[in-house]
């Protein structure tokens, strides 16, 4: 009965029912395989904002029956830049190029896990190849400042604002991660499993998330060849606006019920 109820409630909501859906990637649809690796992950929003990877060596894996009987896209990080940083210096990623732009307002939702919270790694984000402060936005980074800390960054084209929530990522445990940013705010609304997180912030960016749009990637920070992700992504949703509280909860509840997270 519980499974039937969850399926019924889940089917009542579709991310496309909310305005300004930019991209919607789900591991149970739109996957193009190169053997067991993923070469393209098709956008289900109807906008054609697909994530792709033409280099076979950088393609993540497609793994069945991982969460709630559903598949995931698995990213593997490799190498280490030194004991002081604990970063993966190589690995697998998928890119949107600059198709997602750099909107002044945004909402991200991602179902992911990692098996190594001791390494600094980016689940997703945008940056130029040099990691310049003014180029970074939409970043979701597992940090080594503490055990299981998760951080974000956004810029105004010159300056960078950062924040983190402590001890909210556990090894091999999926979560629904949400980020919502409203232009003019000094921080991102940062959520785990429908709960607002207490943040430590450094705010230097001005009101708008402006400036040149650089590449946006899953599995690393945009165009930066470093800080690779080692873990699974089951679903990724982005809106080019700040959703209100009711809409945020609708998306989070859809994801939770689909993957049996809470």
C-alpha atoms as a printed R data frame, in Angstrom:
    type eleno elety resid chain resno      x      y       z
1   ATOM     1    CA   UNK     A     1  0.000  0.000   0.000
2   ATOM     2    CA   UNK     A     2  2.847  2.370   0.902
3   ATOM     3    CA   UNK     A     3  4.564  1.798  -2.457
4   ATOM     4    CA   UNK     A     4  1.285  2.381  -4.293
5   ATOM     5    CA   UNK     A     5  0.646  5.605  -2.366
6   ATOM     6    CA   UNK     A     6  4.141  6.879  -3.044
7   ATOM     7    CA   UNK     A     7  3.834  6.118  -6.752
8   ATOM     8    CA   UNK     A     8  0.436  7.821  -6.926
9   ATOM     9    CA   UNK     A     9  1.652 10.952  -5.150
10  ATOM    10    CA   UNK     A    10  4.845 11.003  -7.210
11  ATOM    11    CA   UNK     A    11  2.906 10.752 -10.456
12  ATOM    12    CA   UNK     A    12  0.822 13.801  -9.494
13  ATOM    13    CA   UNK     A    13  3.888 16.041  -9.837
14  ATOM    14    CA   UNK     A    14  6.063 16.643 -12.863
15  ATOM    15    CA   UNK     A    15  8.977 19.126 -12.736
16  ATOM    16    CA   UNK     A    16  7.729 20.566 -16.049
17  ATOM    17    CA   UNK     A    17  4.618 21.829 -14.243
18  ATOM    18    CA   UNK     A    18  6.709 24.631 -12.700
19  ATOM    19    CA   UNK     A    19  7.808 27.587 -14.821
20  ATOM    20    CA   UNK     A    20 11.407 28.228 -15.879
21  ATOM    21    CA   UNK     A    21 12.585 24.624 -15.814
22  ATOM    22    CA   UNK     A    22 16.024 24.777 -17.467
23  ATOM    23    CA   UNK     A    23 17.142 21.163 -17.442
24  ATOM    24    CA   UNK     A    24 15.938 17.879 -15.970
25  ATOM    25    CA   UNK     A    25 18.158 14.812 -15.988
26  ATOM    26    CA   UNK     A    26 16.882 11.522 -14.579
27  ATOM    27    CA   UNK     A    27 18.860  8.300 -14.609
28  ATOM    28    CA   UNK     A    28 15.828  6.250 -15.675
29  ATOM    29    CA   UNK     A    29 15.340  8.166 -18.944
30  ATOM    30    CA   UNK     A    30 17.355  9.683 -21.779
31  ATOM    31    CA   UNK     A    31 20.565  7.720 -21.275
32  ATOM    32    CA   UNK     A    32 22.743  7.036 -24.345
33  ATOM    33    CA   UNK     A    33 25.308  4.328 -23.706
34  ATOM    34    CA   UNK     A    34 28.750  3.687 -25.109
35  ATOM    35    CA   UNK     A    35 29.059  0.122 -23.852
36  ATOM    36    CA   UNK     A    36 28.373  0.542 -20.128
37  ATOM    37    CA   UNK     A    37 29.396  4.212 -20.109
38  ATOM    38    CA   UNK     A    38 27.176  7.268 -20.567
39  ATOM    39    CA   UNK     A    39 27.956  9.450 -23.571
40  ATOM    40    CA   UNK     A    40 24.793 11.566 -23.400
41  ATOM    41    CA   UNK     A    41 22.167 12.289 -20.758
42  ATOM    42    CA   UNK     A    42 19.111 13.800 -22.438
43  ATOM    43    CA   UNK     A    43 17.269 16.723 -20.907
44  ATOM    44    CA   UNK     A    44 13.658 15.805 -20.055
45  ATOM    45    CA   UNK     A    45 12.555 19.462 -19.753
46  ATOM    46    CA   UNK     A    46 12.041 19.819 -23.510
47  ATOM    47    CA   UNK     A    47 14.731 22.504 -23.757
48  ATOM    48    CA   UNK     A    48 17.418 20.269 -25.227
49  ATOM    49    CA   UNK     A    49 19.950 21.108 -22.488
50  ATOM    50    CA   UNK     A    50 21.626 17.710 -22.550
51  ATOM    51    CA   UNK     A    51 24.739 16.723 -20.603
52  ATOM    52    CA   UNK     A    52 27.297 15.049 -22.858
53  ATOM    53    CA   UNK     A    53 30.770 13.524 -22.859
54  ATOM    54    CA   UNK     A    54 32.431 12.584 -26.167
55  ATOM    55    CA   UNK     A    55 35.700 11.354 -24.622
56  ATOM    56    CA   UNK     A    56 35.226  7.668 -23.787
57  ATOM    57    CA   UNK     A    57 37.789  7.796 -20.992
58  ATOM    58    CA   UNK     A    58 35.874 10.579 -19.238
59  ATOM    59    CA   UNK     A    59 32.417  9.011 -19.512
60  ATOM    60    CA   UNK     A    60 30.734  7.997 -16.263
61  ATOM    61    CA   UNK     A    61 29.189  4.554 -15.841
62  ATOM    62    CA   UNK     A    62 25.536  3.538 -15.928
63  ATOM    63    CA   UNK     A    63 24.735  1.251 -12.992
64  ATOM    64    CA   UNK     A    64 21.372 -0.455 -12.500
65  ATOM    65    CA   UNK     A    65 19.358 -1.098  -9.317
66  ATOM    66    CA   UNK     A    66 21.225  1.174  -6.918
67  ATOM    67    CA   UNK     A    67 18.559  3.314  -5.223
68  ATOM    68    CA   UNK     A    68 14.910  2.374  -4.905
69  ATOM    69    CA   UNK     A    69 15.379 -0.178  -7.681
70  ATOM    70    CA   UNK     A    70 16.474  2.593 -10.043
71  ATOM    71    CA   UNK     A    71 19.768  3.210 -11.851
72  ATOM    72    CA   UNK     A    72 22.383  5.906 -11.286
73  ATOM    73    CA   UNK     A    73 25.090  7.627 -13.279
74  ATOM    74    CA   UNK     A    74 28.344  6.826 -11.465
75  ATOM    75    CA   UNK     A    75 31.319  9.192 -11.558
76  ATOM    76    CA   UNK     A    76 34.765  7.922 -10.565
77  ATOM    77    CA   UNK     A    77 37.468 10.254  -9.311
78  ATOM    78    CA   UNK     A    78 41.129  9.356  -9.774
79  ATOM    79    CA   UNK     A    79 44.486 10.653  -8.549
80  ATOM    80    CA   UNK     A    80 45.310 12.895  -5.614
81  ATOM    81    CA   UNK     A    81 46.829 16.386  -5.649
82  ATOM    82    CA   UNK     A    82 48.486 15.926  -2.271
83  ATOM    83    CA   UNK     A    83 47.759 15.095   1.336
84  ATOM    84    CA   UNK     A    84 46.988 18.707   2.187
85  ATOM    85    CA   UNK     A    85 44.183 19.052  -0.357
86  ATOM    86    CA   UNK     A    86 42.750 15.546  -0.795
87  ATOM    87    CA   UNK     A    87 41.360 16.316  -4.240
88  ATOM    88    CA   UNK     A    88 40.731 13.994  -7.139
89  ATOM    89    CA   UNK     A    89 42.873 15.348  -9.972
90  ATOM    90    CA   UNK     A    90 41.213 13.266 -12.676
91  ATOM    91    CA   UNK     A    91 37.992 11.468 -13.320
92  ATOM    92    CA   UNK     A    92 34.738 11.454 -15.206
93  ATOM    93    CA   UNK     A    93 32.355 14.301 -15.934
94  ATOM    94    CA   UNK     A    94 29.546 15.429 -18.223
95  ATOM    95    CA   UNK     A    95 29.137 18.943 -19.539
96  ATOM    96    CA   UNK     A    96 26.328 21.255 -20.607
97  ATOM    97    CA   UNK     A    97 28.784 23.709 -22.164
98  ATOM    98    CA   UNK     A    98 27.409 27.216 -21.636
99  ATOM    99    CA   UNK     A    99 23.790 26.223 -22.379
100 ATOM   100    CA   UNK     A   100 22.621 26.805 -18.791
101 ATOM   101    CA   UNK     A   101 23.832 30.411 -18.890
102 ATOM   102    CA   UNK     A   102 24.421 32.252 -15.629
103 ATOM   103    CA   UNK     A   103 20.960 33.263 -14.369
104 ATOM   104    CA   UNK     A   104 20.497 35.935 -11.710
105 ATOM   105    CA   UNK     A   105 18.185 33.550  -9.835
106 ATOM   106    CA   UNK     A   106 18.349 29.765  -9.724
107 ATOM   107    CA   UNK     A   107 17.123 26.606  -8.024
108 ATOM   108    CA   UNK     A   108 19.031 23.309  -8.097
109 ATOM   109    CA   UNK     A   109 17.911 19.896  -6.923
110 ATOM   110    CA   UNK     A   110 20.185 16.864  -6.996
111 ATOM   111    CA   UNK     A   111 19.925 13.310  -5.679
112 ATOM   112    CA   UNK     A   112 23.481 12.115  -5.063
113 ATOM   113    CA   UNK     A   113 25.819 10.217  -2.803
114 ATOM   114    CA   UNK     A   114 29.567  9.726  -2.400
115 ATOM   115    CA   UNK     A   115 31.667  7.032  -0.767
116 ATOM   116    CA   UNK     A   116 34.524  9.341   0.262
117 ATOM   117    CA   UNK     A   117 33.683 12.435   2.326
118 ATOM   118    CA   UNK     A   118 37.392 12.819   3.130
119 ATOM   119    CA   UNK     A   119 38.089 14.169  -0.376
120 ATOM   120    CA   UNK     A   120 37.220 17.649  -1.645
121 ATOM   121    CA   UNK     A   121 35.080 17.117  -4.750
122 ATOM   122    CA   UNK     A   122 32.491 18.959  -6.832
123 ATOM   123    CA   UNK     A   123 29.177 17.276  -7.519
124 ATOM   124    CA   UNK     A   124 28.298 20.007 -10.025
125 ATOM   125    CA   UNK     A   125 29.112 23.613 -10.849
126 ATOM   126    CA   UNK     A   126 30.404 26.188 -13.311
127 ATOM   127    CA   UNK     A   127 33.772 27.866 -13.726
128 ATOM   128    CA   UNK     A   128 36.360 28.851 -16.281
129 ATOM   129    CA   UNK     A   129 39.411 26.626 -16.704
130 ATOM   130    CA   UNK     A   130 41.397 28.578 -14.121
131 ATOM   131    CA   UNK     A   131 38.781 28.521 -11.382
132 ATOM   132    CA   UNK     A   132 38.665 32.338 -11.371
133 ATOM   133    CA   UNK     A   133 36.464 33.660  -8.548
134 ATOM   134    CA   UNK     A   134 34.306 35.763 -10.857
135 ATOM   135    CA   UNK     A   135 33.527 32.779 -13.080
136 ATOM   136    CA   UNK     A   136 32.211 30.383 -10.426
137 ATOM   137    CA   UNK     A   137 28.529 29.805  -9.712
138 ATOM   138    CA   UNK     A   138 26.062 27.046  -8.875
139 ATOM   139    CA   UNK     A   139 28.770 25.070  -7.146
140 ATOM   140    CA   UNK     A   140 28.054 22.079  -4.918
141 ATOM   141    CA   UNK     A   141 31.308 21.003  -3.273
142 ATOM   142    CA   UNK     A   142 32.053 18.371  -0.650
143 ATOM   143    CA   UNK     A   143 34.649 20.072   1.526
144 ATOM   144    CA   UNK     A   144 37.441 18.758   3.732
145 ATOM   145    CA   UNK     A   145 37.054 21.531   6.318
146 ATOM   146    CA   UNK     A   146 35.204 18.942   8.409
147 ATOM   147    CA   UNK     A   147 33.617 15.539   8.141
148 ATOM   148    CA   UNK     A   148 30.956 15.624   5.444
149 ATOM   149    CA   UNK     A   149 30.780 19.400   4.979
150 ATOM   150    CA   UNK     A   150 28.989 20.617   1.854
151 ATOM   151    CA   UNK     A   151 29.601 24.037   0.319
152 ATOM   152    CA   UNK     A   152 28.475 26.383  -2.438
153 ATOM   153    CA   UNK     A   153 29.847 29.400  -4.301
154 ATOM   154    CA   UNK     A   154 28.381 32.092  -6.546
155 ATOM   155    CA   UNK     A   155 29.875 35.216  -8.078
156 ATOM   156    CA   UNK     A   156 28.884 38.600  -9.432
157 ATOM   157    CA   UNK     A   157 31.402 38.361 -12.262
158 ATOM   158    CA   UNK     A   158 34.246 39.626 -10.069
159 ATOM   159    CA   UNK     A   159 33.764 38.669  -6.433
160 ATOM   160    CA   UNK     A   160 32.868 35.340  -4.852
161 ATOM   161    CA   UNK     A   161 30.467 34.467  -2.056
162 ATOM   162    CA   UNK     A   162 30.775 31.078  -0.395
163 ATOM   163    CA   UNK     A   163 28.944 29.102   2.218
164 ATOM   164    CA   UNK     A   164 28.972 25.678   3.776
165 ATOM   165    CA   UNK     A   165 26.857 23.468   5.991
166 ATOM   166    CA   UNK     A   166 28.796 21.208   8.320
167 ATOM   167    CA   UNK     A   167 28.528 17.432   8.558
168 ATOM   168    CA   UNK     A   168 25.570 16.910   6.224
169 ATOM   169    CA   UNK     A   169 27.116 14.330   3.864
170 ATOM   170    CA   UNK     A   170 27.659 10.733   4.959
171 ATOM   171    CA   UNK     A   171 29.458  8.043   3.018
172 ATOM   172    CA   UNK     A   172 27.236  5.908   0.772
173 ATOM   173    CA   UNK     A   173 24.038  7.713   1.802
174 ATOM   174    CA   UNK     A   174 21.835  9.357  -0.834
175 ATOM   175    CA   UNK     A   175 20.316 12.757  -0.129
176 ATOM   176    CA   UNK     A   176 18.058 15.269  -1.851
177 ATOM   177    CA   UNK     A   177 20.242 18.366  -2.044
178 ATOM   178    CA   UNK     A   178 18.650 21.743  -2.843
179 ATOM   179    CA   UNK     A   179 20.113 25.191  -3.546
180 ATOM   180    CA   UNK     A   180 17.929 28.252  -4.130
181 ATOM   181    CA   UNK     A   181 19.328 31.705  -4.844
182 ATOM   182    CA   UNK     A   182 17.421 34.975  -5.113
183 ATOM   183    CA   UNK     A   183 19.231 37.943  -6.648
184 ATOM   184    CA   UNK     A   184 20.068 40.506  -3.982
185 ATOM   185    CA   UNK     A   185 20.657 37.924  -1.263
186 ATOM   186    CA   UNK     A   186 24.086 37.392   0.270
187 ATOM   187    CA   UNK     A   187 23.745 33.633   0.577
188 ATOM   188    CA   UNK     A   188 22.103 30.601  -1.006
189 ATOM   189    CA   UNK     A   189 19.233 28.780   0.667
190 ATOM   190    CA   UNK     A   190 20.888 25.440   1.285
191 ATOM   191    CA   UNK     A   191 18.805 22.333   2.072
192 ATOM   192    CA   UNK     A   192 19.189 18.627   2.736
193 ATOM   193    CA   UNK     A   193 16.183 16.314   2.638
194 ATOM   194    CA   UNK     A   194 13.702 19.260   2.832
195 ATOM   195    CA   UNK     A   195 15.444 20.817   5.858
196 ATOM   196    CA   UNK     A   196 17.195 24.216   5.799
197 ATOM   197    CA   UNK     A   197 20.827 23.951   6.864
198 ATOM   198    CA   UNK     A   198 22.778 26.275   9.137
199 ATOM   199    CA   UNK     A   199 25.478 27.901   7.034
200 ATOM   200    CA   UNK     A   200 28.885 29.470   7.601
201 ATOM   201    CA   UNK     A   201 29.226 32.147   4.914
202 ATOM   202    CA   UNK     A   202 31.726 34.560   3.394
203 ATOM   203    CA   UNK     A   203 29.762 37.061   1.310
204 ATOM   204    CA   UNK     A   204 31.639 39.403  -1.013
205 ATOM   205    CA   UNK     A   205 29.578 39.147  -4.210
206 ATOM   206    CA   UNK     A   206 27.128 41.927  -5.021
207 ATOM   207    CA   UNK     A   207 23.415 41.484  -5.720
208 ATOM   208    CA   UNK     A   208 23.353 39.739  -9.091
209 ATOM   209    CA   UNK     A   209 24.850 36.439 -10.209
210 ATOM   210    CA   UNK     A   210 26.184 38.180 -13.316
211 ATOM   211    CA   UNK     A   211 29.130 38.037 -15.693
212 ATOM   212    CA   UNK     A   212 30.216 35.725 -18.497
213 ATOM   213    CA   UNK     A   213 28.760 32.212 -18.538
214 ATOM   214    CA   UNK     A   214 31.358 29.441 -18.572
215 ATOM   215    CA   UNK     A   215 30.955 25.695 -18.866
216 ATOM   216    CA   UNK     A   216 28.698 23.928 -16.379
217 ATOM   217    CA   UNK     A   217 29.456 20.297 -15.531
218 ATOM   218    CA   UNK     A   218 28.332 17.342 -13.487
219 ATOM   219    CA   UNK     A   219 31.277 15.598 -11.848
220 ATOM   220    CA   UNK     A   220 33.657 18.558 -11.689
221 ATOM   221    CA   UNK     A   221 33.521 22.392 -11.436
222 ATOM   222    CA   UNK     A   222 32.769 23.480 -14.992
223 ATOM   223    CA   UNK     A   223 35.905 23.732 -17.102
224 ATOM   224    CA   UNK     A   224 38.371 23.142 -14.239
225 ATOM   225    CA   UNK     A   225 40.451 19.987 -14.650
226 ATOM   226    CA   UNK     A   226 40.400 19.168 -10.934
227 ATOM   227    CA   UNK     A   227 38.176 18.537  -7.895
228 ATOM   228    CA   UNK     A   228 36.414 15.608  -9.574
229 ATOM   229    CA   UNK     A   229 33.421 13.876  -8.025
230 ATOM   230    CA   UNK     A   230 33.499 10.276  -6.820
231 ATOM   231    CA   UNK     A   231 29.917  9.118  -6.426
232 ATOM   232    CA   UNK     A   232 26.476  8.635  -7.945
233 ATOM   233    CA   UNK     A   233 23.889 11.038  -9.349
234 ATOM   234    CA   UNK     A   234 20.336  9.764  -9.773
235 ATOM   235    CA   UNK     A   235 18.600 12.994 -10.784
236 ATOM   236    CA   UNK     A   236 19.463 16.655 -11.437
237 ATOM   237    CA   UNK     A   237 16.941 19.477 -11.884
238 ATOM   238    CA   UNK     A   238 17.544 23.189 -12.474
239 ATOM   239    CA   UNK     A   239 15.175 26.161 -12.690
240 ATOM   240    CA   UNK     A   240 16.276 29.640 -13.796
241 ATOM   241    CA   UNK     A   241 14.353 31.280 -10.967
242 ATOM   242    CA   UNK     A   242 14.167 31.086  -7.196
243 ATOM   243    CA   UNK     A   243 11.290 28.764  -6.395
244 ATOM   244    CA   UNK     A   244  9.004 29.669  -3.508
245 ATOM   245    CA   UNK     A   245  8.718 27.472  -0.417
246 ATOM   246    CA   UNK     A   246  5.757 25.497  -1.697
247 ATOM   247    CA   UNK     A   247  7.387 24.751  -5.056
248 ATOM   248    CA   UNK     A   248 10.675 23.761  -3.398
249 ATOM   249    CA   UNK     A   249  8.881 21.261  -1.207
250 ATOM   250    CA   UNK     A   250  6.970 19.843  -4.182
251 ATOM   251    CA   UNK     A   251 10.201 19.095  -6.046
252 ATOM   252    CA   UNK     A   252 11.910 17.693  -2.953
253 ATOM   253    CA   UNK     A   253  8.926 15.489  -2.116
254 ATOM   254    CA   UNK     A   254  8.779 14.170  -5.682
255 ATOM   255    CA   UNK     A   255 12.462 13.194  -5.484
256 ATOM   256    CA   UNK     A   256 12.193 11.697  -2.009
257 ATOM   257    CA   UNK     A   257  9.208  9.534  -2.863
258 ATOM   258    CA   UNK     A   258 10.725  8.417  -6.123
259 ATOM   259    CA   UNK     A   259 13.958  7.271  -4.458
260 ATOM   260    CA   UNK     A   260 12.584  6.394  -0.978
261 ATOM   261    CA   UNK     A   261 14.890  8.825   0.808
262 ATOM   262    CA   UNK     A   262 12.600  9.884   3.647
